């Protein structure tokens, strides 16, 4: 029988909760149910209220900290806060991605230099920037998990620069896994199928992308945020102790299909 409290006493920071439909929030609920102590980050005061209400209503007592991942000083402050509160960290959930809306519409060849840099900074480099500050707190080993999408491997209409940034993110996972493995820290990505989230709405005609997907998946259904959360729970727990540098697909098998 699976230990329902398999993460009892483990300290995990979740980065990227936007609202109750966020994949990051589904993951947080799964980790909380497994007994983990959680900390949540938010970008700035504009996002604090929504995240704070969600956390306080469901997980009172969980830590909260501001962290704009585009600012090194805020990442430094996050590491200091977690060290002060917990001392030891056992896991990081990185569920962050951003691109200018105009870059997620039309031709990839029209990507601006600014848009290219911004998408990579927030969607890819932020994983490395966070890991750089947080892995020293993971003295007992642990798991770093990020979220990706098959647009990293195949052309998805209008996904454009985000697909390229996700490819960069997946490469970062492999290099980080090689660097941090000697510290017993595993680094993996979950590739979710198309799920209706706030971020997905930024991609033009995203709903059209969903048309027919359900019928084409081997399991004949769309993946849900809870499906991704189950995969994240596995990666956060000791059950995945020999898995690192890997992209795990939680998309009902859609990635294996030719169309």
PAMARBA-952626 format. One record per residue (C-alpha): x, y, z; residue in one letter. Coordinates in Angstrom, 3 decimals. Last residue first. Example, Ala and Ser with C-alpha at 12.3 -4.5 7.8 and 13.67 -1.06 7.14 Angstrom:
residues 2
SITE        xx        yy        zz  aa
SITE    13.670    -1.060     7.140   s
SITE    12.300    -4.500     7.800   a
END
This chain:
residues 259
SITE        xx        yy        zz  aa
SITE    -0.980    13.572   -35.669   x
SITE     1.822    10.988   -35.518   x
SITE     0.790     9.812   -32.046   x
SITE     3.356     9.144   -29.328   x
SITE     2.960    12.584   -27.707   x
SITE    -0.781    12.042   -27.094   x
SITE    -0.134     9.258   -24.592   x
SITE    -2.625    10.430   -21.973   x
SITE    -0.612    13.649   -21.654   x
SITE     1.468    13.155   -18.505   x
SITE     4.807    12.743   -20.270   x
SITE     7.933    12.446   -18.146   x
SITE    10.950    14.430   -19.345   x
SITE    14.104    13.065   -17.734   x
SITE    17.317    14.383   -16.219   x
SITE    16.709    12.267   -13.133   x
SITE    15.006     9.037   -12.154   x
SITE    16.617     6.615    -9.660   x
SITE    14.871     7.969    -6.530   x
SITE    11.462     8.130    -8.221   x
SITE     9.657     6.255    -5.428   x
SITE    11.423     8.542    -2.935   x
SITE     8.765    11.191    -3.510   x
SITE     8.855    14.447    -5.436   x
SITE     8.809    12.697    -8.814   x
SITE     5.809    10.571    -7.867   x
SITE     3.971    13.598    -6.486   x
SITE     4.721    15.453    -9.718   x
SITE     3.206    12.636   -11.775   x
SITE     0.061    12.743    -9.647   x
SITE    -0.076    16.520   -10.029   x
SITE     0.058    16.174   -13.807   x
SITE    -2.984    13.905   -13.721   x
SITE    -4.687    16.352   -11.342   x
SITE    -4.131    19.153   -13.854   x
SITE    -6.024    17.060   -16.361   x
SITE    -5.001    14.996   -19.376   x
SITE    -7.483    14.847   -22.214   x
SITE    -9.282    11.611   -22.977   x
SITE    -9.210     8.713   -25.387   x
SITE    -6.445     6.831   -23.514   x
SITE    -4.426     6.398   -26.729   x
SITE    -4.953    10.097   -27.510   x
SITE    -6.445    10.940   -30.898   x
SITE   -10.096    11.184   -29.845   x
SITE    -9.282    13.605   -27.010   x
SITE    -7.100    15.728   -29.262   x
SITE    -9.910    16.307   -31.768   x
SITE   -10.237    19.996   -31.093   x
SITE    -7.877    20.986   -28.275   x
SITE    -5.740    23.115   -30.570   x
SITE    -8.866    25.039   -31.496   x
SITE    -9.155    26.059   -27.851   x
SITE    -5.628    27.478   -28.052   x
SITE    -6.634    29.769   -30.943   x
SITE    -4.035    32.386   -29.922   x
SITE    -1.839    31.326   -27.018   x
SITE    -2.464    33.542   -23.985   x
SITE    -5.304    31.318   -22.864   x
SITE    -2.753    28.594   -22.179   x
SITE    -1.195    30.682   -19.415   x
SITE    -4.506    31.024   -17.554   x
SITE    -5.018    27.273   -17.790   x
SITE    -6.947    24.979   -20.113   x
SITE    -4.787    21.881   -20.452   x
SITE    -2.937    20.720   -23.573   x
SITE    -0.883    17.665   -22.573   x
SITE     1.609    17.958   -19.783   x
SITE     5.320    17.398   -20.211   x
SITE     6.709    16.873   -16.727   x
SITE    10.331    17.841   -16.209   x
SITE    13.040    16.316   -14.031   x
SITE    15.917    17.264   -11.731   x
SITE    17.072    14.868    -9.009   x
SITE    19.236    16.059    -6.124   x
SITE    21.461    13.436    -4.500   x
SITE    24.263    16.039    -4.216   x
SITE    26.305    14.153    -6.825   x
SITE    23.242    14.452    -9.096   x
SITE    23.292    18.250    -8.981   x
SITE    25.479    19.003   -11.991   x
SITE    24.244    16.179   -14.233   x
SITE    20.607    16.883   -13.377   x
SITE    21.197    20.587   -14.001   x
SITE    22.518    19.820   -17.484   x
SITE    19.555    17.597   -18.311   x
SITE    16.944    19.973   -16.932   x
SITE    18.571    22.865   -18.772   x
SITE    18.041    21.020   -22.060   x
SITE    14.356    20.734   -21.175   x
SITE    14.150    24.454   -20.421   x
SITE    15.811    25.348   -23.720   x
SITE    13.225    23.259   -25.560   x
SITE    10.564    25.040   -23.499   x
SITE    11.963    28.395   -24.632   x
SITE    11.754    27.301   -28.277   x
SITE     8.140    26.220   -27.804   x
SITE     7.365    29.489   -26.027   x
SITE     8.806    31.409   -28.965   x
SITE     6.148    30.045   -31.317   x
SITE     3.124    28.529   -29.586   x
SITE     1.050    30.089   -32.385   x
SITE     0.527    26.744   -34.156   x
SITE     2.371    23.913   -32.384   x
SITE     5.578    22.804   -34.099   x
SITE     6.936    19.700   -32.459   x
SITE     9.656    19.065   -29.893   x
SITE     9.399    21.951   -27.420   x
SITE     5.731    22.370   -28.354   x
SITE     5.421    19.076   -26.470   x
SITE     4.965    21.013   -23.230   x
SITE     7.092    21.680   -20.136   x
SITE     6.704    21.875   -16.372   x
SITE     9.545    21.819   -13.832   x
SITE    10.457    19.552   -10.925   x
SITE    13.447    19.734    -8.567   x
SITE    13.731    16.773    -6.213   x
SITE    15.620    16.033    -3.025   x
SITE    19.004    15.560    -1.413   x
SITE    19.544    15.864     2.325   x
SITE    21.595    19.065     2.002   x
SITE    18.950    20.662    -0.215   x
SITE    19.629    24.187     1.076   x
SITE    22.653    24.512    -1.261   x
SITE    20.255    23.609    -4.126   x
SITE    18.183    26.739    -3.591   x
SITE    20.214    29.612    -4.991   x
SITE    21.542    27.975    -8.169   x
SITE    18.300    26.031    -8.600   x
SITE    16.334    29.280    -8.761   x
SITE    18.582    30.819   -11.428   x
SITE    18.647    27.556   -13.383   x
SITE    14.852    27.311   -13.406   x
SITE    14.515    31.057   -14.098   x
SITE    16.639    30.582   -17.212   x
SITE    13.844    28.774   -19.024   x
SITE    10.392    30.371   -18.933   x
SITE    11.223    33.748   -17.397   x
SITE    14.523    34.568   -19.100   x
SITE    13.813    32.583   -22.238   x
SITE    10.495    34.293   -22.905   x
SITE    11.961    37.730   -22.174   x
SITE    14.990    37.276   -24.422   x
SITE    12.965    36.127   -27.416   x
SITE    10.370    38.855   -26.931   x
SITE    13.059    41.540   -26.795   x
SITE    14.689    40.210   -29.969   x
SITE    11.300    40.161   -31.674   x
SITE     9.710    37.001   -33.049   x
SITE     8.492    37.574   -36.611   x
SITE     9.941    34.269   -37.845   x
SITE     7.646    32.515   -35.372   x
SITE     4.672    33.556   -37.486   x
SITE     1.247    34.508   -36.165   x
SITE     0.216    34.838   -32.548   x
SITE     2.067    33.896   -29.388   x
SITE     4.682    36.661   -29.744   x
SITE     1.949    39.303   -29.466   x
SITE     1.063    37.952   -26.046   x
SITE     4.551    38.592   -24.685   x
SITE     5.946    35.381   -23.275   x
SITE     5.789    33.838   -19.825   x
SITE     6.415    30.542   -18.098   x
SITE     6.700    29.412   -14.494   x
SITE     5.815    26.106   -12.877   x
SITE     9.009    25.334   -10.947   x
SITE     8.277    22.932    -8.105   x
SITE    11.251    22.750    -5.738   x
SITE    11.925    20.015    -3.200   x
SITE    13.680    18.930    -0.038   x
SITE    14.767    22.184     1.620   x
SITE    16.664    22.346     4.893   x
SITE    16.980    25.283     7.264   x
SITE    13.242    25.668     7.451   x
SITE    12.283    29.245     8.266   x
SITE    15.687    30.949     8.074   x
SITE    16.926    28.858     5.160   x
SITE    13.648    29.446     3.336   x
SITE    13.880    33.203     3.908   x
SITE    17.524    33.380     2.796   x
SITE    16.773    31.425    -0.387   x
SITE    13.834    33.689    -1.165   x
SITE    15.965    36.800    -0.551   x
SITE    18.561    35.588    -3.063   x
SITE    15.807    34.946    -5.607   x
SITE    14.545    38.473    -4.948   x
SITE    18.016    39.928    -5.469   x
SITE    18.408    38.050    -8.751   x
SITE    15.367    39.780   -10.241   x
SITE    13.673    38.140   -13.243   x
SITE    12.390    35.442   -10.892   x
SITE    10.085    37.948    -9.192   x
SITE     9.850    36.322    -5.798   x
SITE     7.563    37.417    -2.990   x
SITE     7.251    34.913    -0.141   x
SITE     4.492    32.799     1.358   x
SITE     4.783    30.070     3.988   x
SITE     1.944    27.658     4.628   x
SITE     0.134    28.187     7.920   x
SITE    -3.335    27.896     6.519   x
SITE    -3.456    25.477     3.583   x
SITE    -6.870    25.728     1.934   x
SITE    -8.373    29.124     2.680   x
SITE    -5.021    30.729     3.515   x
SITE    -3.398    29.424     0.323   x
SITE    -6.122    30.603    -2.030   x
SITE    -6.464    33.958    -0.305   x
SITE    -2.693    34.518    -0.407   x
SITE    -2.453    33.571    -4.084   x
SITE    -5.134    36.087    -5.057   x
SITE    -3.796    38.826    -2.799   x
SITE    -0.133    38.431    -3.740   x
SITE    -0.537    38.698    -7.499   x
SITE    -0.454    42.469    -7.889   x
SITE     1.882    42.742    -4.887   x
SITE     4.655    40.945    -6.758   x
SITE     5.617    37.681    -8.444   x
SITE     4.268    35.171    -5.935   x
SITE     6.064    32.371    -4.144   x
SITE     4.522    29.555    -2.138   x
SITE     6.012    27.525     0.703   x
SITE     4.818    24.045     1.560   x
SITE     5.337    21.484     4.318   x
SITE     4.699    18.086     2.784   x
SITE     2.206    15.585     4.231   x
SITE     1.072    13.688     1.133   x
SITE    -2.121    15.751     1.009   x
SITE     0.033    18.872     0.849   x
SITE     2.011    17.480    -2.076   x
SITE    -1.182    16.673    -3.974   x
SITE    -2.654    20.092    -3.215   x
SITE     0.548    21.829    -4.337   x
SITE     0.514    19.906    -7.611   x
SITE    -3.049    21.009    -8.335   x
SITE    -2.002    24.577    -7.490   x
SITE     0.990    24.427    -9.847   x
SITE    -1.292    23.196   -12.646   x
SITE    -3.178    26.430   -12.141   x
SITE    -6.972    26.210   -11.999   x
SITE    -7.143    27.577    -8.447   x
SITE    -5.235    30.700    -9.454   x
SITE    -1.735    31.895   -10.395   x
SITE     0.514    29.370    -8.624   x
SITE     3.973    29.587   -10.175   x
SITE     6.674    28.600    -7.707   x
SITE     6.040    25.860    -5.160   x
SITE     8.639    25.435    -2.393   x
SITE     8.932    22.039    -0.718   x
SITE     9.872    21.050     2.843   x
SITE     9.540    17.350     3.670   x
SITE     8.261    16.392     7.105   x
SITE     5.719    13.907     5.785   x
SITE     6.258    13.421     2.059   x
SITE     5.056     9.805     1.890   x
SITE     1.999    10.657     3.959   x
SITE    -0.405     8.519     1.932   x
SITE     2.096     5.653     2.131   x
SITE     1.241     3.493    -0.859   x
SITE     0.000     0.000     0.000   x
END
